[in-house]
Amino acid sequence: MSKMKQTILITGGSSGIGLAIAKKFIENNYNVVVTGRNLDKLEKVKYDLPSIHIEQSDVCNEDDVKKLVLKMEQNFGGIDILFNNAGIMNLIDAGSEDNQLNKQFTEIEINFHAPIRMLHYFLPQLKKSKNAVVVNVSSGLAYVPFAQAPTYSGTKAALHFWTMGIRPQLKPHNIKVVELLPPVVDTPIFDGIDVKEDDNLKPMPPEKLANLFWKDFINGREEIAPGLSKQLKLMSRLAPKFIFKQLNKQPIPSKRT
Ligand SMILES: NC(=O)c1ccc[n+]([C@@H]2O[C@H](COP(=O)([O-])OP(=O)(O)OC[C@H]3O[C@@H](n4cnc5c(N)ncnc54)[C@H](OP(=O)(O)O)[C@@H]3O)[C@@H](O)[C@H]2O)c1
Protein backbone atom coordinates (compact mmCIF):
# COMPACT_ATOMS: atom_id res chain seq x y z
CA MET A 1 0.00 0.00 0.00
CA SER A 2 1.43 3.37 -1.00
CA LYS A 3 2.37 5.77 1.81
CA MET A 4 1.37 8.66 -0.46
CA LYS A 5 -2.11 8.38 1.00
CA GLN A 6 -2.37 9.21 4.71
CA THR A 7 -4.14 6.81 7.05
CA ILE A 8 -6.39 7.75 9.95
CA LEU A 9 -7.63 5.32 12.58
CA ILE A 10 -10.82 6.47 14.33
CA THR A 11 -11.88 4.54 17.42
CA GLY A 12 -15.66 4.35 17.78
CA GLY A 13 -16.38 5.47 14.23
CA SER A 14 -19.57 3.47 13.69
CA SER A 15 -21.91 6.33 14.66
CA GLY A 16 -22.14 9.95 15.75
CA ILE A 17 -19.09 12.18 15.83
CA GLY A 18 -16.57 9.50 14.77
CA LEU A 19 -18.62 8.64 11.69
CA ALA A 20 -19.10 12.30 10.68
CA ILE A 21 -15.34 12.88 11.07
CA ALA A 22 -14.64 9.70 9.06
CA LYS A 23 -16.69 11.06 6.16
CA LYS A 24 -14.73 14.31 6.27
CA PHE A 25 -11.39 12.47 5.99
CA ILE A 26 -12.73 10.23 3.17
CA GLU A 27 -13.76 13.37 1.24
CA ASN A 28 -10.18 14.55 1.69
CA ASN A 29 -8.65 11.38 0.29
CA TYR A 30 -7.41 9.61 3.42
CA ASN A 31 -7.47 5.88 4.08
CA VAL A 32 -10.04 5.82 6.87
CA VAL A 33 -10.31 2.95 9.34
CA VAL A 34 -13.08 2.98 11.94
CA THR A 35 -13.45 0.67 14.90
CA GLY A 36 -16.23 -0.32 17.27
CA ARG A 37 -17.46 -3.31 19.28
CA ASN A 38 -20.67 -3.99 17.39
CA LEU A 39 -19.99 -5.65 14.03
CA ASP A 40 -23.52 -5.10 12.68
CA LYS A 41 -23.12 -1.34 13.14
CA LEU A 42 -19.72 -1.41 11.41
CA GLU A 43 -21.05 -3.48 8.49
CA LYS A 44 -23.90 -1.04 8.00
CA VAL A 45 -21.32 1.79 7.81
CA LYS A 46 -19.30 -0.19 5.24
CA TYR A 47 -22.46 -0.79 3.18
CA ASP A 48 -23.18 2.96 3.10
CA LEU A 49 -19.54 4.00 2.58
CA PRO A 50 -17.77 1.28 0.58
CA SER A 51 -14.37 3.02 0.65
CA ILE A 52 -14.20 2.98 4.46
CA HIS A 53 -12.27 0.25 6.31
CA ILE A 54 -13.91 -1.32 9.34
CA GLU A 55 -12.33 -3.25 12.23
CA GLN A 56 -14.22 -4.81 15.11
CA SER A 57 -12.01 -3.87 18.05
CA ASP A 58 -12.68 -2.97 21.68
CA VAL A 59 -10.43 -0.17 22.95
CA CYS A 60 -10.47 -1.81 26.41
CA ASN A 61 -9.24 -5.16 25.16
CA GLU A 62 -5.44 -5.35 25.13
CA ASP A 63 -5.37 -8.25 22.60
CA ASP A 64 -7.77 -6.46 20.26
CA VAL A 65 -5.56 -3.36 20.31
CA LYS A 66 -2.37 -5.35 19.67
CA LYS A 67 -4.04 -7.15 16.72
CA LEU A 68 -5.19 -3.78 15.38
CA VAL A 69 -1.64 -2.44 15.51
CA LEU A 70 -0.42 -5.40 13.41
CA LYS A 71 -3.27 -5.02 10.90
CA MET A 72 -2.61 -1.31 10.43
CA GLU A 73 1.08 -2.06 9.82
CA GLN A 74 0.33 -4.84 7.34
CA ASN A 75 -2.52 -3.13 5.46
CA PHE A 76 -1.37 0.50 5.44
CA GLY A 77 2.27 0.52 6.50
CA GLY A 78 1.14 2.14 9.77
CA ILE A 79 -1.17 4.99 10.68
CA ASP A 80 -0.58 8.74 10.50
CA ILE A 81 -3.49 9.95 12.62
CA LEU A 82 -4.77 8.30 15.79
CA PHE A 83 -8.23 9.70 16.51
CA ASN A 84 -9.22 8.67 20.05
CA ASN A 85 -12.97 9.09 19.84
CA ALA A 86 -14.64 6.01 21.39
CA GLY A 87 -16.59 7.01 24.47
CA ILE A 88 -19.68 6.33 26.55
CA MET A 89 -21.66 8.43 29.02
CA ASN A 90 -23.58 7.10 32.01
CA LEU A 91 -26.10 9.09 34.02
CA ILE A 92 -25.20 8.35 37.63
CA ASP A 93 -26.55 9.33 41.04
CA ALA A 94 -23.57 9.11 43.39
CA GLY A 95 -25.96 9.72 46.29
CA SER A 96 -27.65 6.36 45.73
CA GLU A 97 -26.12 3.09 46.97
CA ASP A 98 -27.30 1.61 43.68
CA ASN A 99 -24.80 3.75 41.79
CA GLN A 100 -23.69 1.21 39.18
CA LEU A 101 -20.07 0.93 40.31
CA ASN A 102 -18.96 -1.46 37.57
CA LYS A 103 -20.55 0.64 34.83
CA GLN A 104 -18.65 3.67 36.15
CA PHE A 105 -15.34 1.77 36.11
CA THR A 106 -16.00 0.64 32.53
CA GLU A 107 -16.73 4.26 31.63
CA ILE A 108 -13.34 5.32 33.04
CA GLU A 109 -11.68 2.45 31.15
CA ILE A 110 -13.21 3.43 27.77
CA ASN A 111 -13.02 7.21 28.09
CA PHE A 112 -9.67 7.67 29.83
CA HIS A 113 -7.55 4.50 30.04
CA ALA A 114 -8.14 3.52 26.41
CA PRO A 115 -6.61 6.64 24.77
CA ILE A 116 -3.50 6.07 26.90
CA ARG A 117 -3.40 2.40 25.77
CA MET A 118 -3.94 3.34 22.11
CA LEU A 119 -1.12 5.88 22.15
CA HIS A 120 1.19 3.42 23.90
CA TYR A 121 0.76 0.70 21.25
CA PHE A 122 0.57 2.99 18.20
CA LEU A 123 3.56 5.13 19.22
CA PRO A 124 6.08 3.28 16.95
CA GLN A 125 3.84 3.78 13.91
CA LEU A 126 3.24 7.43 14.73
CA LYS A 127 6.97 8.02 15.15
CA LYS A 128 7.50 6.64 11.63
CA SER A 129 4.92 8.96 10.06
CA LYS A 130 5.95 12.31 8.57
CA ASN A 131 2.57 13.83 9.48
CA ALA A 132 1.73 12.21 12.79
CA VAL A 133 -1.21 13.54 14.79
CA VAL A 134 -3.03 12.28 17.87
CA VAL A 135 -6.53 13.71 18.23
CA ASN A 136 -8.26 13.19 21.57
CA VAL A 137 -12.00 13.78 21.76
CA SER A 138 -12.79 15.07 25.23
CA SER A 139 -15.79 17.38 25.82
CA GLY A 140 -16.87 20.90 26.75
CA LEU A 141 -17.65 19.18 30.07
CA ALA A 142 -13.89 19.04 30.65
CA TYR A 143 -14.25 22.76 31.46
CA VAL A 144 -17.47 22.60 33.53
CA PRO A 145 -18.75 19.31 34.99
CA PHE A 146 -22.26 18.05 34.22
CA ALA A 147 -23.52 16.74 37.58
CA GLN A 148 -25.86 14.13 36.08
CA ALA A 149 -22.79 12.45 34.59
CA PRO A 150 -20.11 13.00 37.25
CA THR A 151 -17.86 10.10 36.28
CA TYR A 152 -18.09 11.00 32.60
CA SER A 153 -17.19 14.63 33.40
CA GLY A 154 -14.23 13.39 35.45
CA THR A 155 -12.94 11.22 32.59
CA LYS A 156 -13.15 14.13 30.16
CA ALA A 157 -11.34 16.51 32.52
CA ALA A 158 -8.66 13.83 32.98
CA LEU A 159 -8.38 13.37 29.21
CA HIS A 160 -8.09 17.15 28.80
CA PHE A 161 -5.19 17.36 31.26
CA TRP A 162 -3.49 14.25 29.86
CA THR A 163 -3.73 15.77 26.38
CA MET A 164 -2.10 18.99 27.59
CA GLY A 165 0.65 16.99 29.30
CA ILE A 166 1.55 14.76 26.36
CA ARG A 167 1.60 17.63 23.84
CA PRO A 168 5.09 18.96 24.68
CA GLN A 169 6.37 15.39 25.25
CA LEU A 170 5.39 14.23 21.76
CA LYS A 171 6.55 17.41 20.04
CA PRO A 172 10.23 16.36 19.86
CA HIS A 173 9.03 13.20 18.08
CA ASN A 174 7.14 15.30 15.51
CA ILE A 175 3.78 14.03 16.73
CA LYS A 176 1.22 16.79 16.95
CA VAL A 177 -1.45 16.57 19.66
CA VAL A 178 -4.91 18.01 19.00
CA GLU A 179 -7.92 18.06 21.30
CA LEU A 180 -11.51 18.26 20.11
CA LEU A 181 -13.90 19.38 22.86
CA PRO A 182 -17.37 18.96 21.36
CA PRO A 183 -20.44 20.79 22.69
CA VAL A 184 -23.74 18.88 22.89
CA VAL A 185 -23.95 16.98 19.60
CA ASP A 186 -26.94 15.05 18.30
CA THR A 187 -25.68 11.46 18.54
CA PRO A 188 -26.85 8.22 20.21
CA ILE A 189 -24.78 9.10 23.32
CA PHE A 190 -27.33 11.74 24.28
CA ASP A 191 -30.42 9.61 23.64
CA GLY A 192 -32.87 10.07 26.47
CA ILE A 193 -31.00 12.85 28.24
CA ASP A 194 -33.14 15.68 29.58
CA VAL A 195 -30.93 18.58 28.40
CA LYS A 196 -32.36 18.25 24.88
CA GLU A 197 -35.31 20.30 26.15
CA ASP A 198 -33.01 23.15 27.26
CA ASP A 199 -32.62 25.69 24.43
CA ASN A 200 -29.11 26.67 25.52
CA LEU A 201 -28.01 23.06 25.20
CA LYS A 202 -29.59 22.41 21.80
CA PRO A 203 -27.57 19.63 20.15
CA MET A 204 -25.39 20.44 17.15
CA PRO A 205 -25.67 18.10 14.13
CA PRO A 206 -22.55 15.87 13.92
CA GLU A 207 -21.93 16.99 10.32
CA LYS A 208 -21.72 20.62 11.49
CA LEU A 209 -19.24 19.63 14.20
CA ALA A 210 -17.15 17.73 11.61
CA ASN A 211 -17.07 20.83 9.35
CA LEU A 212 -16.02 23.10 12.22
CA PHE A 213 -13.37 20.58 13.30
CA TRP A 214 -12.00 20.29 9.78
CA LYS A 215 -11.64 24.06 9.36
CA ASP A 216 -9.65 24.37 12.60
CA PHE A 217 -7.72 21.13 12.01
CA ILE A 218 -6.34 22.17 8.64
CA ASN A 219 -5.47 25.58 10.09
CA GLY A 220 -3.28 23.83 12.65
CA ARG A 221 -5.34 24.60 15.77
CA GLU A 222 -4.44 22.42 18.76
CA GLU A 223 -7.50 22.95 20.98
CA ILE A 224 -10.77 22.88 19.06
CA ALA A 225 -13.76 23.92 21.17
CA PRO A 226 -16.73 24.73 18.92
CA GLY A 227 -19.98 26.45 19.93
CA LEU A 228 -21.03 26.08 23.55
CA SER A 229 -17.68 24.50 24.51
CA LYS A 230 -15.92 27.78 23.76
CA GLN A 231 -18.38 29.60 26.04
CA LEU A 232 -17.90 26.99 28.78
CA LYS A 233 -14.14 27.52 28.61
CA LEU A 234 -14.49 31.27 28.96
CA MET A 235 -17.14 31.14 31.68
CA SER A 236 -15.22 28.52 33.67
CA ARG A 237 -12.53 31.17 34.07
CA LEU A 238 -14.67 34.30 34.45
CA ALA A 239 -17.55 32.99 36.58
CA PRO A 240 -17.05 29.31 37.49
CA LYS A 241 -19.77 29.09 40.17
CA PHE A 242 -22.35 30.82 37.98
CA ILE A 243 -21.76 28.60 34.94
CA PHE A 244 -21.73 25.45 37.11
CA LYS A 245 -25.16 26.39 38.50
CA GLN A 246 -26.51 27.24 35.04
CA LEU A 247 -25.46 23.86 33.66
CA ASN A 248 -26.67 21.92 36.68
CA LYS A 249 -30.17 23.15 37.47
CA GLN A 250 -31.18 19.49 37.71
CA PRO A 251 -28.14 17.67 39.19
CA ILE A 252 -29.81 14.32 39.82
CA PRO A 253 -30.78 12.36 36.70
CA SER A 254 -34.47 11.51 36.41
CA LYS A 255 -33.48 8.22 34.84
CA ARG A 256 -30.16 6.38 34.60
CA THR A 257 -28.38 4.98 31.58
N1 LIG B 1 -22.48 13.69 21.53
C1 LIG B 1 -22.06 14.64 22.35
O1 LIG B 1 -22.81 15.55 22.73
C2 LIG B 1 -20.63 14.67 22.82
C3 LIG B 1 -20.17 15.84 23.46
C4 LIG B 1 -18.87 15.88 23.89
C5 LIG B 1 -18.02 14.81 23.68
N2 LIG B 1 -18.48 13.70 23.05
C6 LIG B 1 -17.55 12.59 22.86
O2 LIG B 1 -17.50 12.24 21.49
C7 LIG B 1 -17.10 10.88 21.36
C8 LIG B 1 -18.05 10.19 20.40
O3 LIG B 1 -19.34 10.13 20.98
P1 LIG B 1 -20.69 10.23 20.14
O4 LIG B 1 -21.48 11.33 20.74
O5 LIG B 1 -20.41 10.25 18.69
O6 LIG B 1 -21.40 8.88 20.61
P2 LIG B 1 -21.83 7.56 19.83
O7 LIG B 1 -22.55 7.90 18.57
O8 LIG B 1 -22.49 6.72 20.85
O9 LIG B 1 -20.43 6.93 19.39
C9 LIG B 1 -19.62 6.23 20.26
C10 LIG B 1 -18.78 5.29 19.42
O10 LIG B 1 -17.83 4.66 20.30
C11 LIG B 1 -17.90 3.25 20.08
N3 LIG B 1 -17.44 2.60 21.31
C12 LIG B 1 -17.95 2.66 22.55
N4 LIG B 1 -17.25 1.90 23.39
C13 LIG B 1 -16.24 1.35 22.67
C14 LIG B 1 -15.19 0.46 22.97
N5 LIG B 1 -15.02 -0.04 24.20
N6 LIG B 1 -14.33 0.11 21.98
C15 LIG B 1 -14.49 0.60 20.73
N7 LIG B 1 -15.48 1.43 20.38
C16 LIG B 1 -16.35 1.79 21.34
C17 LIG B 1 -19.35 2.99 19.69
O11 LIG B 1 -19.53 1.76 18.98
P3 LIG B 1 -19.86 0.37 19.75
O12 LIG B 1 -20.89 0.68 20.79
O13 LIG B 1 -20.31 -0.55 18.69
O14 LIG B 1 -18.57 -0.07 20.35
C18 LIG B 1 -19.57 4.17 18.76
O15 LIG B 1 -19.04 3.91 17.49
C19 LIG B 1 -17.13 10.30 22.78
O16 LIG B 1 -15.82 10.26 23.30
C20 LIG B 1 -17.96 11.31 23.55
O17 LIG B 1 -17.65 11.32 24.92
C21 LIG B 1 -19.77 13.60 22.62
The ligand as an SDF file (V2000), in Angstrom:
LIG
                    3D

 48 52  0  0  0  0  0  0  0  0999 V2000
  -22.4840   13.6950   21.5350 N   0  0  0  0  0  0  0  0  0  0  0  0
  -22.0550   14.6420   22.3510 C   0  0  0  0  0  0  0  0  0  0  0  0
  -22.8150   15.5480   22.7350 O   0  0  0  0  0  0  0  0  0  0  0  0
  -20.6260   14.6700   22.8170 C   0  0  0  0  0  0  0  0  0  0  0  0
  -20.1720   15.8360   23.4590 C   0  0  0  0  0  0  0  0  0  0  0  0
  -18.8680   15.8790   23.8900 C   0  0  0  0  0  0  0  0  0  0  0  0
  -18.0240   14.8130   23.6800 C   0  0  0  0  0  0  0  0  0  0  0  0
  -18.4840   13.6960   23.0520 N   0  0  0  0  0  0  0  0  0  0  0  0
  -17.5500   12.5910   22.8560 C   0  0  0  0  0  0  0  0  0  0  0  0
  -17.4960   12.2440   21.4900 O   0  0  0  0  0  0  0  0  0  0  0  0
  -17.1020   10.8760   21.3640 C   0  0  0  0  0  0  0  0  0  0  0  0
  -18.0480   10.1860   20.3990 C   0  0  0  0  0  0  0  0  0  0  0  0
  -19.3430   10.1300   20.9820 O   0  0  0  0  0  0  0  0  0  0  0  0
  -20.6910   10.2350   20.1390 P   0  0  0  0  0  0  0  0  0  0  0  0
  -21.4840   11.3300   20.7370 O   0  0  0  0  0  0  0  0  0  0  0  0
  -20.4060   10.2510   18.6920 O   0  0  0  0  0  0  0  0  0  0  0  0
  -21.4050    8.8820   20.6130 O   0  0  0  0  0  0  0  0  0  0  0  0
  -21.8260    7.5650   19.8270 P   0  0  0  0  0  0  0  0  0  0  0  0
  -22.5450    7.9000   18.5670 O   0  0  0  0  0  0  0  0  0  0  0  0
  -22.4860    6.7170   20.8510 O   0  0  0  0  0  0  0  0  0  0  0  0
  -20.4270    6.9330   19.3920 O   0  0  0  0  0  0  0  0  0  0  0  0
  -19.6160    6.2320   20.2550 C   0  0  0  0  0  0  0  0  0  0  0  0
  -18.7760    5.2890   19.4220 C   0  0  0  0  0  0  0  0  0  0  0  0
  -17.8290    4.6610   20.3040 O   0  0  0  0  0  0  0  0  0  0  0  0
  -17.8960    3.2550   20.0850 C   0  0  0  0  0  0  0  0  0  0  0  0
  -17.4390    2.5960   21.3070 N   0  0  0  0  0  0  0  0  0  0  0  0
  -17.9540    2.6630   22.5520 C   0  0  0  0  0  0  0  0  0  0  0  0
  -17.2540    1.9010   23.3870 N   0  0  0  0  0  0  0  0  0  0  0  0
  -16.2400    1.3510   22.6660 C   0  0  0  0  0  0  0  0  0  0  0  0
  -15.1880    0.4640   22.9710 C   0  0  0  0  0  0  0  0  0  0  0  0
  -15.0200   -0.0400   24.1960 N   0  0  0  0  0  0  0  0  0  0  0  0
  -14.3260    0.1130   21.9780 N   0  0  0  0  0  0  0  0  0  0  0  0
  -14.4910    0.6040   20.7280 C   0  0  0  0  0  0  0  0  0  0  0  0
  -15.4750    1.4350   20.3840 N   0  0  0  0  0  0  0  0  0  0  0  0
  -16.3510    1.7890   21.3420 C   0  0  0  0  0  0  0  0  0  0  0  0
  -19.3510    2.9850   19.6910 C   0  0  0  0  0  0  0  0  0  0  0  0
  -19.5280    1.7640   18.9810 O   0  0  0  0  0  0  0  0  0  0  0  0
  -19.8570    0.3740   19.7500 P   0  0  0  0  0  0  0  0  0  0  0  0
  -20.8880    0.6800   20.7860 O   0  0  0  0  0  0  0  0  0  0  0  0
  -20.3140   -0.5490   18.6880 O   0  0  0  0  0  0  0  0  0  0  0  0
  -18.5710   -0.0730   20.3460 O   0  0  0  0  0  0  0  0  0  0  0  0
  -19.5730    4.1750   18.7590 C   0  0  0  0  0  0  0  0  0  0  0  0
  -19.0410    3.9120   17.4880 O   0  0  0  0  0  0  0  0  0  0  0  0
  -17.1250   10.3040   22.7820 C   0  0  0  0  0  0  0  0  0  0  0  0
  -15.8220   10.2600   23.2960 O   0  0  0  0  0  0  0  0  0  0  0  0
  -17.9560   11.3050   23.5460 C   0  0  0  0  0  0  0  0  0  0  0  0
  -17.6520   11.3180   24.9210 O   0  0  0  0  0  0  0  0  0  0  0  0
  -19.7730   13.5990   22.6170 C   0  0  0  0  0  0  0  0  0  0  0  0
  1  2  1  0
  2  3  2  0
  2  4  1  0
  4  5  1  0
  4 48  2  0
  5  6  2  0
  6  7  1  0
  7  8  2  0
  8  9  1  0
  8 48  1  0
  9 10  1  0
  9 46  1  0
 10 11  1  0
 11 12  1  0
 11 44  1  0
 12 13  1  0
 13 14  1  0
 14 15  2  0
 14 16  1  0
 14 17  1  0
 17 18  1  0
 18 19  2  0
 18 20  1  0
 18 21  1  0
 21 22  1  0
 22 23  1  0
 23 24  1  0
 23 42  1  0
 24 25  1  0
 25 26  1  0
 25 36  1  0
 26 27  1  0
 26 35  1  0
 27 28  2  0
 28 29  1  0
 29 30  1  0
 29 35  2  0
 30 31  1  0
 30 32  2  0
 32 33  1  0
 33 34  2  0
 34 35  1  0
 36 37  1  0
 36 42  1  0
 37 38  1  0
 38 39  2  0
 38 40  1  0
 38 41  1  0
 42 43  1  0
 44 45  1  0
 44 46  1  0
 46 47  1  0
M  CHG  2   8   1  16  -1
M  END
$$$$
